[in-house]
């Protein structure tokens, strides 16, 4: 029966082709073929000689090397549409070096970091192909949030503790609410209901709950001490607690890497095994056609990281002017604006894979990145501040801590059943917008008012 259906289908296709040819369909097919292969034809003309031989396979070294470099650079630059914003990188650096208008410098470097984040993500994926699962996972953990880390180190060096804390918290909120919400919404529009590995999601959400507790405890301790101790003594106690907590969080993250990549790796692979056909095969074959080799990807990582560091330096230096002229708080800049820049590449990747019904990968990008920020990057910055002599701590403002707790709570509820739809995505997006509006009107230094309120409640 199947053979008859195939013959019938083949006969129908042949008949359609004959009829289209009789009606001038050959020209239409040629034009469609030209349209589909337009990108390939462009590369063919640019990197092939008149005989059709690839220039990167030419026997002459002075021809082969430039052609190979040009072909690789072209494929890298066209890997993501946001790379068109790379034109702002030299412009932003030039304006920053010549001490131009701080507002213009901020906007230009803000736009410049977006494509650099995309290239950083691309180079990380390329170098992970040759390193295997364990080292590849470590590379993604290290460079996945490299933009936020670089910006935060620059801000920490300048003593901008509020910017660092807000950037870390904002990165987590951006991933678990904005990125995950867009994944659920975009995937839910195309698919009625999507499923993902609930065991992996539960493990990640449990670790996020632990990281939430690590922020709640210092905030409540600081408020509980009230005015019973001098300010210097309170700050010293909070720093001691933060340093010890950060070391524990780093140990937990290291144990999670061993758990994920070695001892319980089957937990993280069990959902992908039943889908061995179709899309999954295409996904598994895709990494084999990598663009950059290990050395080229390593050089790209170094160059892009340096460019991000330079743009971040000018970006952080212009924040004071933005706060004064635009009347925007440092908290809003660090918590809403900077994370959007740093998570731009991850955002696009997660939404694309969600529309392809690969929700395990989308969950890993969104929640996995948040977990890296909470358990790796933030504790690392606290330890780095300890080394640099900067009072970086895990003591966030009470309002920020409550917002973080509610965001993690809502996210854990929505992913606990291992299913998602567009309504759940709309809930996450709605909550992110509410939080963004709240922090837009949130003051930079609310501690005095909160302490006064806490003292008044305690007296009653």
Steps between C-alpha positions, in 0.01 A plus 500: 500500500783738589671424167176578316470831684859586416441413132185709500680792660792466261263486206320809621826690539617396153168610351524836682854551375396418140205738515706778652762451230237523229374829649841659528570364848864444417574871528314518830694203639824660387414825674405318820822303487693822452319657798573206731866480401557875495711494816702201374551661160627817663757302698586300187577811298698663780713201603538305174714573197378513141539122466273438800784383726473616867764761572552360850627180335737679266859371491636853534533592867455873441161422341384215725550668840319831425216308332463266800502794738243690292267201465515423875450865593200526267332194646567623853361847437188361331432250780249734669294793366591720798860508374404791275536709817876437494536835323438661840810335654765727342267799517429448870869448582594811298243718679610363837870554429440860389285572810186573301154567637451244783141428396610427141791290630262295716253438216768409244680256728166362618421406139858382438494240778192324353676354192815436703291285734372312196853438368613391845220244513579380146871455570423315823274254316762446232783429743276269704462268199857370530520493881237238570208513741681571827738773384236633262258544788770674702571735209132586468483560875802728484423703186119477493475798735834657412347837404330545839820385672722745310264794554472414869876470547549842341228648722643326808842644426344848495315438828154487337365237740136584428554453126664161559224376733223628275665349191523156664141507623380641170674224302321236705160670466555558128572131440229338714226751411575674169693229313302205639175693453580567134588131454171384648301761308668455160501122529141496629377701203639238261431193716194452720699345784869432537677257732845501652710300746332566835784331693758741363269797551435392859873471572568846357206658684618345830844655454336833417305474827829450686646807331188696599556403863861619473369850420207502743713409805748794473217749428290388796805484727592859411144614569480298824814663639329838456664778699623269778851498355718768338487517120862389462439193716187408302679531168789288627265225617317500167830471312606203715167329428523583128854365464414172670174462306677569168754226563218254574311601184810450286547153648134419427540613140807282459307202639216578257742487206621157613137392550395622155798400291623182667317317779139561390538601137231249403240715680574785260498279188197284565250732332697529178533125441137430395520774240793349319334551162411807302607830646735353758710329236531829315601666824764237573642524150512878508799538738714294258484785246676745727654817358789570738770262611620494863782750441289736290218488757749565781643803319146625433415464870804705600434775244128527578565494876746788466248695290228439760733616778580824316134574420401410857759744636352790304146382578557499878686832492200670336241369748534799735408739220201286399375501860527881522368592156241230432385478864528121493619320811813288509288211615282516188805521272668204665189289552310554173720656228835323543353146527308550175832571329679207658219252435424606141671201337357252751155653453502448124639146530247392762200634307613337174543156657168537686313556174661177376348318800841437661396615845772311689758713324297818559464420871872432520582836343257706711506340845852360461636848432315642802644226716852579380453863596361411843742221593816591307526860382354681803702304760811543284449877495460504879830314539663725238377807686651352817834471322475850347397660829151590375203443739307278258252291698187288458299755698249628246221741587191340654278599206743346249523180706121469519470551124762234439322257733163554329651460153665169590182384675280568197751343261528186713120464502478529121775249416416244768261301277744471209254667259462849357262706285467858378291609803780406739739698281269801515498471883880512516520792256231690689684455828826620344333816370348567843842460663659729238242771573557460873876543467454797267354696792718327762755733672871426510537530878188370674688354799434788736125494439487121538699509823270767639196291409654188653581687823145632520359147454739360762399760758135411458 
